[in-house]
Amino acid sequence: MDNATSLADLISQLDQGVHLIEWQGFPLRIVRQAWGDLAISLYGAQVLWFQPAGQYPVLWTTTKPAPFPKAVRGGVPLCWPWFAEPLEENAGEPFHGVARTVEWEVNSESYNAHGGEWLLKPVGPIWTNLDPAFSIKVAGSAVTFKLTTHNVGEADVRVTQALHSYLAISSRASISVSGLDGAEYADKNHDFSVFTQSGDITVNEAVDRIYHSTADVYLKDVEWQRVLKISKKNSQSTVVWNAGAGAEDVPDIGLDQVDGYLCIEAAKTRQYDDMVLAPQGKVSLETTISVQSLS
């Protein structure tokens, strides 16, 4: 495949079935079935594309990714074993952790005309005393992501994480986000000052907030005549992010792409979630994104 081809165009050229191909240097497993299309990067266990049959894409991925082996902007990057800046004991380590920049493999796979399930594990250990696993489940026009962490060591480990979902939208002017009215949030664009959400969220400028909420969130898109319902489990934090005018300084977004996505992320953050994972303990983070018609 031509590395200059966009991911959407690449997928459209493939027949129904499962394809192992390379795109922009990244090893992809692409599944095309009656229910739609799914693309998984085995570098980072990153779902880069989900598009139910006959519908608009659910996930957004940049058309100009950074060169391999840097992480691809878009889809659902795994932020693990920390979200955003490293925890103090991991100073100097990469932003958003290491899971998205190592090789993973498919341990199990099953699919039919209605959906499928995939389980991925890293190729070898990737962080001391922590063993992660990532599962993907498609059921019609809904997709569920679940990141599980097992502390296989003998001491407590602090863990934060996020399923950094880039959701595809028609444009920022055509969307609104409901479900977080009345929730407290820490605003990164205002030095993490704490505010309370009033009404729906609109995205007329840069937004970077961590909401203290377990509620379902609804992304209404008038132009595309749909609502994306985002539900989650085992998370006290919902992150909402779009770079706004700041995208001009982000090479793999840019002002030409900033209007195409909104991140609404299930997360476990240092602001609102318990970070301590006891020896032999397990913790999971799960989110489901489902497509509903706008009625």
C-alpha positions as CSV (number, residue, x, y, z in Angstrom):
1,M,0.0,0.0,0.0
2,D,1.1,3.5,-0.8
3,N,2.2,5.2,2.5
4,A,0.8,8.5,1.2
5,T,-2.7,7.0,1.1
6,S,-5.0,8.1,3.9
7,L,-6.3,5.5,6.3
8,A,-9.9,5.9,5.1
9,D,-8.8,5.5,1.4
10,L,-6.6,2.5,2.3
11,I,-9.5,0.7,4.0
12,S,-11.9,1.4,1.2
13,Q,-9.6,-0.4,-1.2
14,L,-9.7,-3.7,0.7
15,D,-12.1,-6.6,0.3
16,Q,-14.2,-8.0,3.1
17,G,-12.0,-10.1,5.5
18,V,-9.0,-9.6,7.7
19,H,-5.9,-7.9,6.3
20,L,-2.4,-7.5,7.8
21,I,-0.8,-4.5,6.1
22,E,1.5,-1.6,6.8
23,W,0.4,2.1,6.8
24,Q,2.8,4.9,7.3
25,G,5.2,2.4,8.8
26,F,2.6,1.1,11.3
27,P,1.5,-2.6,11.3
28,L,-2.2,-2.7,11.0
29,R,-4.8,-5.4,11.4
30,I,-7.9,-4.3,9.4
31,V,-11.2,-6.1,9.7
32,R,-13.9,-5.5,7.1
33,Q,-17.2,-7.3,7.8
34,A,-20.9,-6.9,7.2
35,W,-21.1,-4.7,10.3
36,G,-18.4,-2.3,9.2
37,D,-14.7,-1.6,9.4
38,L,-12.2,-1.8,12.3
39,A,-8.4,-1.0,12.1
40,I,-6.0,-1.9,14.9
41,S,-2.4,-0.8,15.1
42,L,-0.3,-3.5,16.6
43,Y,2.1,-0.8,17.6
44,G,0.4,0.5,20.8
45,A,-2.7,-1.7,20.6
46,Q,-4.3,1.4,19.2
47,V,-7.7,1.2,17.4
48,L,-7.4,3.8,14.7
49,W,-10.7,3.3,12.9
50,F,-14.2,2.2,13.6
51,Q,-17.0,2.8,11.0
52,P,-20.3,0.9,11.2
53,A,-21.7,-0.1,7.8
54,G,-23.5,2.7,6.1
55,Q,-22.6,5.3,8.7
56,Y,-20.0,8.0,9.3
57,P,-16.7,7.1,11.0
58,V,-16.9,7.0,14.8
59,L,-13.2,7.6,15.3
60,W,-11.0,10.3,13.9
61,T,-7.4,9.7,12.8
62,T,-5.0,12.3,11.4
63,T,-4.2,12.2,7.7
64,K,-0.6,13.3,8.5
65,P,0.8,11.1,11.3
66,A,4.2,11.6,12.8
67,P,6.8,9.2,11.4
68,F,7.0,5.8,12.9
69,P,7.8,5.0,15.8
70,K,6.0,8.0,17.3
71,A,2.4,7.3,18.3
72,V,-0.3,8.0,15.8
73,R,-2.6,10.9,16.6
74,G,-6.2,9.7,16.6
75,G,-8.3,6.6,17.2
76,V,-8.0,5.4,20.8
77,P,-4.4,5.7,22.2
78,L,-3.8,3.9,25.4
79,C,-2.5,6.3,28.0
80,W,-0.8,3.9,30.5
81,P,0.5,3.5,33.2
82,W,-0.1,7.2,33.6
83,F,-2.2,9.8,31.9
84,A,-0.6,13.1,30.8
85,E,2.6,14.0,32.8
86,P,4.5,11.1,34.4
87,L,3.9,10.5,38.1
88,E,6.6,11.9,40.3
89,E,8.3,8.5,40.7
90,N,8.5,8.2,36.9
91,A,10.0,11.6,36.2
92,G,11.7,11.8,32.8
93,E,9.5,9.1,31.2
94,P,7.3,9.8,28.2
95,F,4.1,11.9,28.3
96,H,1.0,9.6,28.5
97,G,3.1,6.5,29.4
98,V,4.6,3.7,27.4
99,A,1.7,1.4,26.3
100,R,1.1,3.4,23.0
101,T,4.7,3.1,21.9
102,V,5.4,-0.7,22.2
103,E,4.5,-3.7,20.1
104,W,1.4,-5.7,21.0
105,E,-0.1,-8.9,19.6
106,V,-3.6,-10.4,19.1
107,N,-4.0,-13.2,21.6
108,S,-7.5,-14.1,20.5
109,E,-10.0,-13.0,17.8
110,S,-13.5,-14.0,16.9
111,Y,-16.0,-12.3,14.6
112,N,-19.2,-12.8,12.6
113,A,-21.7,-10.8,10.6
114,H,-22.9,-8.9,13.7
115,G,-19.6,-8.1,15.5
116,G,-16.5,-9.5,17.0
117,E,-14.0,-9.6,19.9
118,W,-10.3,-9.1,20.1
119,L,-7.8,-9.5,23.0
120,L,-4.4,-7.9,22.8
121,K,-1.3,-8.3,25.0
122,P,2.1,-6.6,24.9
123,V,5.0,-8.5,23.3
124,G,6.9,-9.0,26.5
125,P,6.9,-7.0,29.8
126,I,6.6,-3.2,29.3
127,W,6.5,-1.8,32.8
128,T,7.8,-3.1,36.1
129,N,5.4,-5.4,37.9
130,L,2.4,-4.3,35.8
131,D,0.7,-6.6,33.2
132,P,-1.8,-4.9,30.9
133,A,-4.4,-6.4,28.5
134,F,-6.6,-4.6,26.1
135,S,-9.9,-5.9,24.7
136,I,-12.1,-4.7,21.9
137,K,-15.7,-5.7,21.3
138,V,-17.9,-4.7,18.4
139,A,-21.7,-5.2,18.5
140,G,-23.4,-3.7,15.5
141,S,-22.8,0.0,15.7
142,A,-21.3,0.0,19.2
143,V,-17.7,-0.6,20.2
144,T,-16.4,-1.3,23.7
145,F,-12.8,-0.8,24.8
146,K,-11.5,-2.3,28.1
147,L,-8.0,-1.8,29.5
148,T,-7.1,-4.2,32.4
149,T,-4.0,-3.8,34.6
150,H,-2.7,-6.6,36.9
151,N,-0.2,-5.8,39.6
152,V,2.0,-8.9,39.5
153,G,4.5,-7.5,42.0
154,E,4.6,-7.4,45.8
155,A,4.3,-3.7,46.4
156,D,1.6,-1.0,45.8
157,V,1.9,0.7,42.4
158,R,0.3,4.0,41.5
159,V,-1.5,3.9,38.2
160,T,-3.4,6.5,36.2
161,Q,-4.7,5.9,32.7
162,A,-7.1,7.0,29.9
163,L,-8.7,5.6,26.8
164,H,-7.9,8.7,24.8
165,S,-10.8,8.5,22.3
166,Y,-10.7,10.9,19.3
167,L,-14.3,11.0,18.1
168,A,-15.1,12.0,14.6
169,I,-17.4,15.0,14.1
170,S,-18.8,16.9,11.1
171,S,-17.5,20.2,12.6
172,R,-17.2,21.9,16.0
173,A,-20.0,24.3,15.0
174,S,-22.4,21.5,14.6
175,I,-21.9,19.7,17.9
176,S,-22.9,19.9,21.5
177,V,-22.1,17.7,24.5
178,S,-24.6,16.9,27.2
179,G,-24.5,14.7,30.3
180,L,-22.0,16.8,32.4
181,D,-24.2,19.6,33.5
182,G,-23.5,20.4,37.2
183,A,-20.2,18.4,37.2
184,E,-17.0,19.9,38.7
185,Y,-14.1,20.1,36.3
186,A,-10.4,21.0,36.5
187,D,-9.5,23.3,33.5
188,K,-6.0,22.8,32.2
189,N,-6.3,26.0,30.1
190,H,-6.7,27.9,33.4
191,D,-3.9,26.3,35.5
192,F,-6.3,23.5,36.6
193,S,-8.6,25.9,38.4
194,V,-11.9,24.2,39.3
195,F,-15.2,25.2,37.8
196,T,-18.8,23.8,37.6
197,Q,-20.3,23.0,34.2
198,S,-23.5,24.8,33.4
199,G,-25.6,23.4,30.6
200,D,-24.2,21.7,27.5
201,I,-20.6,22.0,26.3
202,T,-19.9,23.7,23.0
203,V,-16.5,23.8,21.4
204,N,-16.0,27.3,20.0
205,E,-12.4,27.5,21.2
206,A,-9.7,25.3,22.8
207,V,-11.1,23.0,25.6
208,D,-9.0,20.8,27.9
209,R,-10.9,19.7,31.0
210,I,-11.1,16.8,33.4
211,Y,-14.7,16.4,34.7
212,H,-15.4,14.6,37.9
213,S,-18.3,12.4,36.7
214,T,-19.4,8.8,36.1
215,A,-22.3,9.8,33.9
216,D,-23.0,8.8,30.3
217,V,-22.1,11.6,27.9
218,Y,-23.9,12.4,24.6
219,L,-22.2,14.0,21.6
220,K,-24.9,15.5,19.4
221,D,-23.9,16.1,15.8
222,V,-26.6,18.0,13.9
223,E,-25.0,17.9,10.5
224,W,-24.4,14.2,10.6
225,Q,-27.8,13.6,12.3
226,R,-26.5,11.4,15.0
227,V,-25.7,11.1,18.7
228,L,-22.7,9.3,20.0
229,K,-23.4,7.9,23.5
230,I,-20.2,7.5,25.5
231,S,-20.6,5.3,28.7
232,K,-17.9,4.0,30.9
233,K,-17.0,1.8,33.9
234,N,-14.5,2.2,36.8
235,S,-13.8,5.8,36.1
236,Q,-14.4,9.0,38.0
237,S,-12.9,11.3,35.3
238,T,-14.1,12.3,31.9
239,V,-11.7,14.3,29.8
240,V,-12.9,16.6,27.1
241,W,-10.3,18.0,24.7
242,N,-9.9,19.9,21.4
243,A,-6.8,21.9,20.6
244,G,-8.6,24.9,19.1
245,A,-6.4,27.5,17.7
246,G,-3.4,25.8,19.4
247,A,-3.7,23.1,16.7
248,E,-1.6,25.4,14.5
249,D,1.4,24.4,16.5
250,V,0.6,20.7,16.5
251,P,2.0,19.2,13.2
252,D,-0.2,16.1,13.1
253,I,-3.4,18.2,13.6
254,G,-3.0,21.6,12.2
255,L,-5.8,24.1,11.6
256,D,-7.0,22.1,8.6
257,Q,-7.9,19.1,10.8
258,V,-8.9,20.6,14.2
259,D,-12.5,20.8,13.2
260,G,-12.8,17.1,12.6
261,Y,-12.6,15.7,16.1
262,L,-13.5,16.0,19.8
263,C,-11.8,13.8,22.5
264,I,-14.2,12.5,25.1
265,E,-12.2,10.1,27.3
266,A,-12.8,7.7,30.1
267,A,-10.0,8.2,32.5
268,K,-8.6,7.5,35.9
269,T,-6.7,10.7,36.9
270,R,-4.7,11.9,39.9
271,Q,-7.4,14.6,40.3
272,Y,-10.4,12.4,40.9
273,D,-9.5,8.7,41.0
274,D,-7.8,6.2,43.3
275,M,-4.3,5.6,42.0
276,V,-3.1,2.8,44.2
277,L,-3.1,-0.8,42.9
278,A,-2.3,-3.3,45.6
279,P,-0.1,-6.4,45.1
280,Q,-1.8,-9.0,42.9
281,G,-4.7,-6.5,42.4
282,K,-6.5,-5.8,39.1
283,V,-8.1,-2.7,37.8
284,S,-10.0,-2.1,34.6
285,L,-11.1,0.9,32.7
286,E,-13.9,0.5,30.1
287,T,-15.8,2.7,27.7
288,T,-18.5,2.0,25.2
289,I,-19.3,4.3,22.2
290,S,-22.6,3.7,20.5
291,V,-24.2,5.4,17.5
292,Q,-27.8,6.7,17.8
293,S,-29.9,8.5,15.3
294,L,-30.7,12.1,16.0
295,S,-34.5,12.2,16.5
